[in-house]
Amino acid sequence: MPRHPKKLSEKILRQALDQLLEEPLPLPEITSNTLTFRTEDDCDGNLGQGLQLRMSPDGDVWVLSLKRMGALRFRNGMIGGTSSPHTHNALRLLMLAMIKDDELHKQRR
């Protein structure tokens, strides 16, 4: 899986990413009460261990981590193999969004 499309430069991709993080993209596939779930890569056969997201009627996104103990792991497809390459990429984008939000509004940790 390529890191990014060959036809687009990294500068163009960065500009598009910045715009996506500033202005929400309309996503007709995600409507009120949309529910999605991904099993983590280290589930050892327990398909109930994963990440659940739900879009509520007011447009809020609810995140639920489903695992008894520890953290969920979505592997890098370039190194360790993953069954969720799109989820991994989206979580990386979420991390970047959280960093940008923290630059605007610091939160205690």
Secondary structure, DSSP 8 states (H G I E B T S, - for coil): --SS-TTS-HHHHHHHHHHHHHS----TT--TT-EEEEE-TT-TT-TT-EEEEEE-TTS-EEEEEE-SSS------TTTT--S-HHHHHHHHHHHHHHHHHHHHS----
